Amino acid sequence: MVIQSGEVPSVLQQLCNLPWQYFSEPRLTAVLFPTLLACCLDNHDNMVILQQEMSFQVLEDFLHNGQALDKPLVSILHRTHVQG
């Protein structure tokens, strides 16, 4: 909840509006995309904010095209979500 509160733009909004390189360069998406996924996991309010700021399709593509497979944070999120 901390990432959506405070001054506008919130931390979550700032993450969604980073320069284009963070959404196109693999070494930067490897950090940003798992972070955004972690922010939104089981948090409807954060998901709404994210969808207002960017297309969630970008993150879905990241998850389903194999880029996320070797990312430690994604593995942790997956295990936590499946167990939870």
N, C-alpha and C positions, 0 to 999 in steps of 0.2 A: 504494500500500500504506500510505502514511502516514496516509491518512484513515480507515483501519480499525483502526489500532493505537493504543496508548496507553491512557489511562484510559477507563473506561466511564462515560458513553456516549462513543463515538468521534465524531470529526467527522462521519463519514457518518451515524451514528445521530442526531446532533443536527440535521443537515440534513433528515433524514426526519421529524423531529418538531418542525419549526418551527410557529409558530402558524398556524391555519387560513387566515389571509389570504394566506399565501405559496402556498397551493394553490388559491385562488379568485380573487384579484385579478390580472388580466392583466399588469400592470406588474411584479408580483412573481414570477409563474410564468415570465415571460419570462427571468428570471435563474436561478431555482431549478431549473426542469426541465432546461434545457440543462446545468447544472452536474451534476445527478444522472446524466444520460445520459453525460456525460464521465467521471464516476467509475466507471461500470459497463462502459464499452466495452471489450470483450475482457478483462474481469476477473471471472472466475466468483465469486471470494470476495466481492467487493463487491456483485455481483448478488444473492448469497444473503442478505447483510446487508440490502440494500435490500428484498428481498421479505419478509423477516421484519418489517421496520419499517412497510412500506406496500404498497399494491397497485401492481404494475408497470403495471397497466391504465391508471392515470392518465397515465403517461408515454407509453404506446402511443397513447392518445387524443390527447395533445398532438402527437405526431408525425404522426398520420394525419388530423387534422381541419383541417390547414392552419395552425395556430398557429405551428408551428416553421419554416415556410418562409422567413421573413425574419430569422431569428435567426443572427447570424454564427457563433456557436459550433457550432450544429447543422450549418451548411454545412461548417465545418472538419472536424467529426467525420465527416460523410458522405464527404467527399473522402478523408480519411485511411483510413477503413474500406474504401472501395471500392478504393483504391490498394494498401492493405496486404495 
